[in-house]
Amino acid sequence: MTRYVAADAVATARRAGEIKLYGPEAFAGMHRAGQVAAAALDALTDQVVPGVSTQALDDLARDAIVAAGAVPANVGYRGYAHTSCISINQVVCHGIPGARTLKDGDIVNIDLTAIVDGWHGDTSRMYLVGEVALKARRLVDLTYDCLMLGIAAARPGNRLGDIGHAIQRHAEKHRYGVVRDFVGHGVGLVYHDTPDVPHYGRPGTGPELRPGMIFTIEPMINIGKPEVKMLDDDWTAVTRDRSLSAQFEHSIGITEQGCEIFTTSPKGLHRPPYA
């Protein structure tokens, strides 16, 4: 059974079945953290080009977060050594930066989190590298639309199943697969908190959305089937059928009227192609 608790009355640890409800100060803190993370993604826009290494992009992401006085949340998290996850083409999520260089036609997700005064701003964005094939561009466009449809369903009185249903219905209408193995999550002073936020589901099911809830929505959409497999590094997830995958992510908070997006781009760079 789901319990809703005032965030200032509980420890910061994740507790099963317990959803934290935050107040205005938390929303302000999440906005600050979210804007640092989003600005770091903005700073990468002109750098995601053929020939650049994913490690070079990760270094730039770290520099942008640190220069803003924030902390890269991923460094040291469960043994992870990088600021960002960089996922290319068939990589669904958690791609590890390294020597690999981007090629003309790649689609790339960059996922990062900035900590400001303990608050976690978690976001990811897709980038197009050079001349990208039409089918890949369509996947990226549809994935962004799935994110925004999910956010539109994030309002008080709805349930988590309404968010997942909005995403699943749109993706499957176009015969794309919605990844089940990875979901959105509560976020705040805890990086990965309750509730889990599936990107599929039935309307009217799951915990009720109440003002003060803070969580991510981060649909991963495949051109092919939804199944994924893990590589030997125990981080990188790829599509089992080797089809292309795309993802966008925002951190949001439920308000009395709807929701607030904490991780909007300061430069208005919401979806590619980025002018």
Secondary structure, 3 states (H helix, E strand, C coil): CCEEEEHHHCCCCCCCCEEEECCHHHHHHHHHHHHHHHHHHHHHHHHCCCCCEHHHHHHHHHHHHHHCCCEECCCCHHHCCCCEEEEECCEEECCCCCCCECCCCCEEEEEEEEEECCEEEEEEEEEECCCCCHHHHHHHHHHHHHHHHHHHCCCCCCEHHHHHHHHHHHHHHCCCEECCCCCEEECCCCCCEEEEECCCCCCCCCCECCCCCEEEECCEEECCCCCEEECCCCCCEEECCCCCEEECEEEEEECCCCEEECCCCCCCCCCCCCC
